[in-house]
Amino acid sequence: MSSSNALQHPSPAAWTVKYPWMTAIGFAFVPVLFTALGSAVAQVLAVGDSRAILIIAGAASISAILGLIVMRSSGRSKKSFGYRRPVNLRAAWWLVPPVITIGLVLATAAPSATGSIIGAYLVLSVAVAVNEETWFRGNALAVLRPVGIRAAIVVSSVLFGVMHLANLAGGADLSSSLLQMVFALIFGVVAAELVVVTSSLWPAILWHAAWDFVNYLGGNETVPLALVGVELSCAVMIAYAMRLWRWTIKMNA
């Protein structure tokens, strides 16, 4: 198969707005605000851990629905934003690095969650993944695409990373929050590239949900062994991002 045929694919949505940078920043705040709202409601109600997790998942789900409504308001279909089957899956190896990162976390983390809280974490992981991918790799990436694909990938990823500093408001320590910000930025680059390469949000959603789930089960610990897993995962993602970067440039040349 020739390279020109290999790179044929439906382009993800490019949504032209008057102020793309400010619009993207506004979109980035939405999932963060809803997650914070869900957490605040859970604290006010003083419910148990499982119910608190489900309340936050509910808030994330509402945010995701709002994100889908925003997509519809653009005049484009959800399919054009990435809610479609992935294309270009002849390169099945694209899905191997994300699986490797999950395996590294499982190998270096010590799952501590038990009982009903495991199911609650699963619901939360899916809700958060759909919510954040809808807003960051769906809406924000779309409004930034007219500026340029490289700028869209980088800026949406920086926003994704910076927004994770909101964990500081929840009592997280500075070093852990900075580590999560850096990881989220790297993850965001790869996820955005996956959306561009496959014209689908689903690979990023599945990877995001799986990553969050295994980390929730391990209690998001930052013990030395767990940090080794994160560092190795970052190395895999950086190498993967460099490879995907070349594909995204070819596809949008």
Secondary structure, DSSP 8 states (H G I E B T S, - for coil): --HHHHT----------S-HHHHHHHHHHHHHHHHHHHHHHHHHHT--HHHHHHHHHHHHHHHHHHHHHHHHHTTS-HHHHT-S--S-TT-GGGGHHHHHHHHHHHHH------THHHHHHHHHHHHHHHHHIIIIIIIIHHHHGGG-HHHHHHHHHHHHHHHGGGGGGGT--HHHHHHHHHHHHHHHHHHHHHHHHHS-SHHHHHHHHHHHHHHHHTTT---HHHHHHHHHHHHHHHHHHHHHHHHHHHHT-
